[in-house]
Amino acid sequence: MFENRYIKEHLERTYCYKCGTSLEGAKLVTISEAPIAIIAHAICPKCQAESMVTITTAGTGTTPIVTDLKADEIKKFLAAKNVSYDDLLNLHKLLEKESLWKLLQKTEPNSEKNQKN
């Protein structure tokens, strides 16, 4: 949807939050693309700082957002199921009965089977 030239022009005017270098030659991995915007993971060509950038068709500019996640991790979380209010309430009830540490130490009944498959 977005032409490479258009993306390159935006990256030329976007600067690394850490070293101030233009992100023109940044390694870019597209996370999400819509008709009006593209969200991508960028790695600074000079200092290797990682950030998220949003490029819009309106030309409003690009601001890098600091992240410690890799592109594949971001994609994984975008595809994850939303946490519901019931999920939070169930967790709260569990934490009233048992400590978080004990809950984390427990293994699921089928966890050994799942790890072997």
C-alpha positions in Angstrom: 0.0 0.0 0.0 2.8 2.4 0.9 5.5 3.0 -1.7 9.0 2.4 -0.5 10.0 5.9 -1.6 7.3 7.4 0.6 8.5 5.3 3.6 12.1 6.3 2.9 11.2 10.0 2.8 9.5 9.7 6.2 12.4 7.8 7.7 14.9 10.5 6.5 13.0 13.0 8.6 12.8 10.7 11.7 15.6 10.6 14.2 16.8 8.0 16.6 15.7 8.7 20.2 19.1 7.5 21.5 21.8 8.9 19.2 19.9 11.4 17.0 20.8 9.8 13.7 18.3 9.8 10.8 16.5 6.5 10.5 16.9 6.7 6.7 18.9 3.4 6.6 17.1 1.7 9.5 16.2 -2.0 9.3 12.4 -1.9 9.1 9.9 -4.7 9.8 6.2 -3.9 9.1 4.0 -4.8 12.1 0.7 -3.6 10.9 -0.5 -1.9 7.7 -3.7 0.0 7.0 -4.8 2.2 4.2 -3.9 5.3 6.2 -0.9 4.2 8.3 1.9 1.7 8.7 3.3 0.7 12.1 6.8 -0.8 11.9 9.7 -1.8 14.1 12.9 0.1 13.3 16.5 -0.5 14.2 18.8 2.5 14.1 21.6 1.9 11.6 24.2 3.7 13.8 23.5 2.6 17.5 21.1 -0.3 16.9 18.5 1.3 19.2 15.0 -0.3 18.6 11.8 1.7 18.3 8.3 1.6 16.9 7.4 4.1 14.2 4.1 5.1 12.7 4.0 6.5 9.2 0.8 8.1 8.0 -0.5 9.0 4.6 -1.4 12.4 6.0 2.3 13.2 6.2 2.0 14.3 9.9 5.5 13.0 10.6 7.0 10.0 12.3 7.9 9.8 16.0 9.9 6.8 17.2 8.6 5.1 20.4 11.1 3.4 22.6 10.7 -0.4 22.8 12.6 -3.4 24.0 10.4 -5.8 22.1 11.5 -7.4 18.8 9.2 -7.3 15.8 8.1 -10.9 16.1 7.3 -10.4 19.8 5.1 -7.3 18.9 3.3 -9.4 16.3 2.7 -12.1 18.8 1.1 -9.7 21.3 -1.0 -8.1 18.7 -2.5 -11.4 17.8 -3.0 -12.4 21.5 -6.5 -12.8 23.0 -7.6 -9.8 25.0 -7.8 -10.1 28.7 -11.4 -9.9 29.9 -12.8 -8.5 33.1 -13.7 -12.1 34.1 -10.0 -13.1 33.7 -8.9 -10.3 36.0 -11.6 -11.1 38.5 -10.5 -14.8 38.5 -6.9 -13.8 39.0 -7.8 -11.5 41.8 -9.7 -14.3 43.6 -6.8 -16.7 43.1 -4.4 -14.1 44.6 -6.6 -13.7 47.6 -6.2 -17.5 48.3 -2.6 -18.0 47.3 0.6 -16.0 46.7 1.7 -15.2 43.2 4.9 -17.1 43.8 3.1 -20.3 44.7 0.8 -19.9 41.7 3.8 -19.5 39.4 5.4 -22.6 40.8 2.4 -24.8 40.0 2.5 -26.6 36.7 -0.5 -27.3 34.6 -1.7 -30.9 34.5 -0.9 -31.3 30.8 2.2 -29.0 30.7 4.6 -31.9 30.4 2.7 -33.4 27.5 2.5 -30.0 25.8 6.2 -29.5 26.1 7.0 -32.9 24.5 4.7 -32.3 21.5 
